[in-house]
């Protein structure tokens, strides 16, 4: 017990010394789009009003400014989808377990709001995974920061739900996208 206490105290001292001696992050780093997203700084673009992503189809994000290489997106959404003709309701946050084989986004929670890019790729910082063009990634009610890497002109972001049968769905999500880009 005494060794554990001594080890804990030493750890606290080492961490405090490291924090005091570690060089400060340059002010310019706080200006990077990803840092501004993490800090929840005002985005350069945010949807004026939430827009509807119906539960029974794929919906392209109606961005007025497009997206460029290294833009950072953060999606917030709310709503429920009906997943069958009998009225079963599910949160767009999704539910365990992840979809698995046969679901649009196998690693995303079932019935969650998902998205894909038409060109390029995204790095979803929430799960640390990269998704190429046409590959669905998890969004849910708060996507966290998503870093976009361009591979072509006029990329689109499309939203849907992680359900292998959209045809019997209803309801949907009210979606709002925030966007940060390099100001340099």
N, C-alpha and C positions, 0 to 999 in steps of 0.2 A: 504494500500500500504506500509506503514511504517513497519507494522508487518511482511509482506512478506520479505522485505529487511533485517530486523533484523534476521529473521529466516534463510535466505540464508547465512548471515555472520556467524552466529553461526554454521551452518552446515559445512562451509568451515574450521572454526577453529577446530571443533571436528575431521573432517577427517584428517587434517594436523597433529594434535596431535596423533591420532591413528597410522598414518603412521610412525611417528617418534618413537613411543614407542613400536610398534609391533615387536616381535622378528623376526630376519632374518631367512629365510628358510635355512636349513642346505645345505651345498654344495653337499652332496650326493643326495639330492632330484632332483637336476638338471640332474642327471645321469639316472633317470628312463626313460624307453622307451617313455612313454606318454609325459613327459616333453620335451624330445628331439624332438618328433614329433611336439609339439606345437611351439617349438623354431626353427623349420625347420633346425635342426642340421643334418649333413650328416648321412644318414641311413647306417646301416650295410649291407643292400642289396637293390639294385634298379635294375629294369630291364635294361639290357644293351641297348636295343633298344625298342621303343614302339612296341607293338604287336597288331594284328588285332582281334577285336571282331566283327564278321559279324552280321548284323542286323537281319538275318533270322534264327539264331540258338543260342544255349547255348555254351559257350566256357570256358574251364577250364584254369585257370591261370597257365602258364608254369613255375612255380617257380623252380629255381635250388636248393633251400635250404629248402623248406617246411616251415611250420609254427608251432610254439610251443605255449604252454600256456603263456598268457600275452604278446605275440608279439603285436606290434602296426603297423597297415597298413595305408597307405594313397594312394589313387588312384587319378591319374590325367588322364584326357582323353579329346579327342576332336573328333569332327565328326558330321555327320548327318545320320539319317536313313530315308530310303524311307518306308513309312508305308502302301502303297497300290500299285496296278498295274498301277495306273494313274500318278505316280511320285510325290505324295505329300511328301515333305521333312520336317523333324522335327529335332530340335537340341537334342543331347543326354543329354542336361541339363534338358530336360523335359518341359512340359507346364501345366499350371493350367487348370482345377482343378486336385487334386490327383485322381488316378485311381478309387478307390472305389471297391465295390464288383464286382467280375468277372475278375479283373486285377491281374496279378501275385503278385504285391506289392501294395495292396490297399491304403497304406498311402504315396506312392511315386508319384511324378508327372508323368503324362502320357508320354510315350515314352522315359523316362529317362533311362540311363544306370543303371542297378541294379546288385546285386550280392547276393550270398548265400554261406554258408559254409556247408560242408557235415557232419561234426561232431563238437560238441561244440556249442559255441554261440559267438556273437559279441555284443559289446556295441558301437553304432554309436553316438559319442559325439556331432555331429552336431544337432541331434534331441533328444538326451537323451534316445533313445529307445534301448531295447535289442532284439535280433533276434536269435532264436534257429536254430538247423540244418534244412536245407531245406526251411527256410523262407527267402524270398527275402527282401533285404534292399536297400535303395536308395544310389546311388553313384554319378550320374551326371558327371559334368566335374571336380569336386574336392570334394572328399568324406569327407574331413576333417579327423581327426584322428579316427581310428577304433581300439578298443581294443578287442583282441581275447582271449577267454577262452576255453581251450582244454577239450575234453571229450573222446578222442580216438586217436589211432595212424593214421598217414597219412591223415590228413584232407585235403580237396581240397576246393578251392574257385572257384566258377563258375560264369561267367558273362552272362548277357542277357539284354533284354530291356523290359520295362514295357508296353507291348502290348499284349492283349489277343490272337492275331493272328500273330505269327511270320512268317507264311507261305508265306505271300505276301510282306514281307519286303526285303529291299536291303540296300546297304551302310553299315554303321556301325561306330565303334569307333576305334581310335588309343589309346591304353591304356598303361599306365606305372604305376607300383606299387612300392612304397617305403616301406621299412620294418625296424623297429627298434626292438631290443630285449634286454633283461637284460644282461648287461656285467659282472654281479657279479657271 
